[in-house]
């Protein structure tokens, strides 16, 4: 016969397991209304319209630098509670979107034009790469470090990324490591190098005057 103590332990374990599963599968919080209206604004068609991508229509690619145009909660408040967002990625030839993560969402990338080298690293340190052609889709799993690189020396590339969060977040690995004030000695030991090398890396990432 199962003791009362054993039953309580089993019940507690079951409750904890359910809670862990719920946390692991949670995205943006569900809302119980059709949408979340601004506290002091008028809700009409304009509220649900984002015009920040109009600059892409008829415009050429950026000349030298990789650029991102976002439609997230910060730029488009109507996304609050909707668990979706977009980004348009513009890659001049030879540019990269450095290794980064999105802690709150997977990323589904659609290559509109050009070619891209893409890849991500899983939690077992396996690297998965692909060369995308225009029309291809590639998914970067939630929270994993990934990158995109336009290796074409002549032609730009254009991609659209969709996220399952209104605020997927972006953690840039180079910026996080070398521009946030982590001690040079910690970084030097971690990368098995010297402080002088770390300082050179930091100088290379510092904003240009």
C-alpha positions, -999 to +999 in steps of 0.1 A: +000+000+000+013+034-010+019+057+020+005+092+023+040+106+022+048+088-011+015+100-026+023+136-017+058+133-032+044+119-064+017+146-066+044+173-060+066+159-087+037+158-111+028+194-104+064+205-108+067+185-141+036+202-155+049+236-145+083+230-162+066+218-194+044+249-194+074+272-189+094+254-216+066+257-242+055+292-233+058+320-258+042+354-254+014+355-228-021+347-241-045+376-241-082+374-233-093+402-256-091+406-294-062+430-291-046+454-266-056+490-272-032+518-264-040+535-231-046+569-245-051+565-282-077+560-309-082+525-323-089+526-360-073+512-391-042+533-386-035+515-353-032+482-371-011+495-400+027+498-400+043+519-427+080+515-418+088+492-447+076+516-473+112+528-477+120+495-493+097+499-522+116+513-551+147+518-530+181+502-537+201+482-512+223+499-486+257+507-500+281+490-476+265+480-443+242+452-433+209+467-421+178+455-404+143+471-405+121+458-377+084+456-371+083+445-334+063+456-304+086+486-301+079+499-336+044+486-340+024+486-308-006+468-323+015+436-321+012+436-283-003+402-274-003+389-310+029+368-308+042+378-342+068+402-356+088+408-387+122+420-398+137+428-432+174+420-436+194+438-463+229+424-471+252+443-494+278+419-510+303+405-485+283+415-453+272+394-424+246+394-397+270+383-369+263+354-346+234+362-323+204+346-305+167+354-301+158+343-266+120+344-270+113+330-304+124+308-333+132+327-366+118+317-400+138+333-427+126+337-463+152+347-488+137+371-513+167+379-535+203+368-538+221+340-519+230+336-483+252+313-462+233+306-430+238+284-400+232+277-363+248+258-335+227+235-313+232+227-276+255+198-285+278+221-304+267+207-338+269+233-366+241+232-392+248+253-424+231+258-457+235+279-488+201+295-495+188+305-529+161+330-536+127+315-526+142+293-498+131+291-462+153+283-433+144+280-396+166+290-367+154+272-335+145+294-305+174+306-285+202+290-305+232+310-318+230+316-356+243+338-384+237+349-420+264+358-445+263+371-481+294+356-496+285+369-531+311+396-540+289+412-566+252+410-556+232+420-526+207+398-508+173+405-492+156+384-466+124+386-445+123+370-410+092+361-391+091+355-354+066+339-330+069+367-306+061+404-306+094+410-290+118+381-298+148+400-285+183+399-300+215+391-282+245+399-304+273+376-293+302+400-303+286+430-287+275+411-256+310+398-250+332+428-260+312+460-254+294+454-221+322+458-197+331+421-190+365+420-174+394+416-199+410+389-178+378+369-178+375+371-216+412+363-221+410+332-200+378+321-216+392+324-251+426+311-242+443+343-253+459+374-238+444+407-226+460+426-255+441+406-280+409+411-262+415+448-261+421+448-299+388+431-304+370+456-282+386+485-301+374+470-333+338+469-321+338+503-305+315+529-321+333+550-347+334+588-338 
